[in-house]
Amino acid sequence: MDLKINYNNKKFRVFENSENGETTTEMIFEYKQSGNILTSQYSGDQILSGHLIGLVDESGKIEMCYHQVNIKGELMTGLCSSKPELTKNGKIKLHEKWEWTSGDKSKGESVLVEL
């Protein structure tokens, strides 16, 4: 089933994340979308400043890169694939598989829910 999703001005909260991730349930991402290009600036808790950029396909799936500076002063980078699910209340839930391209290069999963 193809979802026609535009993420522009939608806000998402981290619902759960792997232990090796730096985002927490306090983090909120506000997405901006122009055409199929998605961007976001974010900060909070363990992250002083972060940015992501990605491409949205016809089904709403997002392929993105991110970089952020954490509270230890480290520049962290990674890749993420995010698959949308439309919930019963009409909100979007994003199921993410990500991996660090810096540091220990570990992988993880997270779930974001639309506010």
C-alpha positions in Angstrom: 0.0 0.0 0.0 1.5 3.3 -1.0 1.1 6.2 1.5 1.1 9.7 0.1 2.8 11.4 2.9 4.1 14.9 3.2 6.2 15.4 6.4 6.4 19.2 6.1 5.9 20.9 9.5 5.1 17.5 11.2 6.5 17.0 14.7 7.7 13.6 16.0 8.8 12.4 19.4 11.1 9.6 20.0 9.0 6.7 21.4 11.8 4.2 21.8 15.5 3.8 20.8 18.3 1.3 21.1 20.7 1.9 24.0 23.5 2.9 21.6 21.5 5.8 20.3 21.8 9.4 21.5 18.2 10.5 21.1 15.8 10.1 24.0 12.0 10.3 24.5 12.4 14.0 25.3 13.6 14.8 21.8 11.2 16.3 19.3 12.0 16.5 15.6 10.2 19.0 13.4 10.5 17.9 9.7 10.5 20.3 6.8 9.9 18.9 3.3 10.2 20.5 -0.1 9.5 18.2 -3.0 11.0 14.9 -1.9 13.8 16.5 0.2 13.3 16.2 4.0 15.3 18.2 6.6 15.4 18.8 10.3 17.4 20.6 12.9 17.3 19.1 16.4 18.9 19.3 19.9 18.2 18.3 23.4 19.4 16.0 26.2 22.6 14.4 24.9 22.7 16.4 21.6 23.9 20.0 21.5 23.1 20.4 17.8 22.0 18.0 15.0 20.8 18.1 11.4 19.4 15.5 9.1 18.7 15.4 5.4 16.9 12.8 3.5 14.8 11.7 0.5 11.2 10.6 0.7 9.9 8.1 -1.8 6.4 7.6 -3.1 5.4 5.3 -0.2 6.6 7.8 2.4 9.8 5.9 3.2 12.7 8.1 4.2 16.4 7.5 3.5 18.5 10.0 5.4 21.9 11.0 6.7 22.4 12.7 10.0 25.2 14.5 11.9 25.2 15.8 15.4 27.5 17.1 18.1 26.9 15.4 21.5 27.5 16.7 25.0 30.9 15.2 25.0 31.8 17.5 22.1 32.0 14.6 19.6 30.8 14.9 16.0 28.7 11.8 15.3 27.4 10.8 11.9 25.0 8.1 10.6 22.5 6.7 8.1 18.9 5.9 8.8 16.1 4.2 6.9 12.6 5.2 8.2 9.4 3.3 7.2 6.0 5.0 8.0 3.0 3.3 9.5 -0.4 5.0 9.6 -2.0 4.5 13.1 -5.7 4.1 13.8 -5.9 7.7 14.9 -4.5 8.9 11.6 -1.0 9.8 13.0 2.3 8.5 11.5 4.6 6.1 13.4 8.1 5.9 11.9 10.0 2.6 12.3 13.7 3.3 11.9 16.8 1.2 11.3 20.0 3.3 11.7 23.7 2.9 11.9 26.5 5.1 13.1 29.1 5.9 10.4 31.4 7.3 13.1 32.4 6.0 16.6 31.8 2.3 17.1 29.8 2.0 13.8 27.1 0.1 15.6 23.5 -0.3 14.5 20.1 0.3 16.2 16.4 0.8 15.8 14.1 3.5 17.0 10.4 4.4 16.8 9.1 7.9 16.4 5.5 9.0 16.8 3.8 12.0 15.3 2.6 14.6 17.9 
